[in-house]
Amino acid sequence: MQYYYGKNFIKSLKAAFVSGGPAQRGAKKIREIIGGIHTGDKTPFKNFRTTDWGETRLKNCIKYKLDENYRLV
């Protein structure tokens, strides 16, 4: 499996974290996933469920539901 994040990802993650509320909860979950990836966890997404409809616009991608308003593709 390959992981990729765009040039604005870290900046957006930091902004979400400092904004508080649901954005901060989503950012915490993403940090948990990134931590698992960096420590060599073979299943960093094991505690996260996929969305009901998936991601059809991008081939070979999985869309995870972080909470009611935030998704990770």
TAWOKA-V68774 format. One record per residue. N is the residue number from 0. RES is the residue in three letters. NEAR is the number of other C-alpha atoms within 12 Angstrom. Layout:
BEGIN
<<N | RES | NEAR> <N | RES | NEAR>>
END
This chain:
BEGIN
<<0 | MET | 11> <1 | GLN | 9> <2 | TYR | 15> <3 | TYR | 14> <4 | TYR | 15> <5 | GLY | 11> <6 | LYS | 9> <7 | ASN | 11> <8 | PHE | 18> <9 | ILE | 17> <10 | LYS | 14> <11 | SER | 19> <12 | LEU | 27> <13 | LYS | 20> <14 | ALA | 18> <15 | ALA | 23> <16 | PHE | 21> <17 | VAL | 17> <18 | SER | 16> <19 | GLY | 15> <20 | GLY | 16> <21 | PRO | 19> <22 | ALA | 24> <23 | GLN | 23> <24 | ARG | 24> <25 | GLY | 31> <26 | ALA | 31> <27 | LYS | 25> <28 | LYS | 30> <29 | ILE | 34> <30 | ARG | 24> <31 | GLU | 22> <32 | ILE | 26> <33 | ILE | 25> <34 | GLY | 17> <35 | GLY | 18> <36 | ILE | 20> <37 | HIS | 14> <38 | THR | 12> <39 | GLY | 11> <40 | ASP | 14> <41 | LYS | 15> <42 | THR | 17> <43 | PRO | 23> <44 | PHE | 26> <45 | LYS | 15> <46 | ASN | 15> <47 | PHE | 21> <48 | ARG | 20> <49 | THR | 21> <50 | THR | 21> <51 | ASP | 12> <52 | TRP | 13> <53 | GLY | 19> <54 | GLU | 18> <55 | THR | 13> <56 | ARG | 11> <57 | LEU | 10> <58 | LYS | 10> <59 | ASN | 13> <60 | CYS | 18> <61 | ILE | 24> <62 | LYS | 23> <63 | TYR | 28> <64 | LYS | 24> <65 | LEU | 28> <66 | ASP | 22> <67 | GLU | 13> <68 | ASN | 16> <69 | TYR | 24> <70 | ARG | 26> <71 | LEU | 31> <72 | VAL | 26>>
END
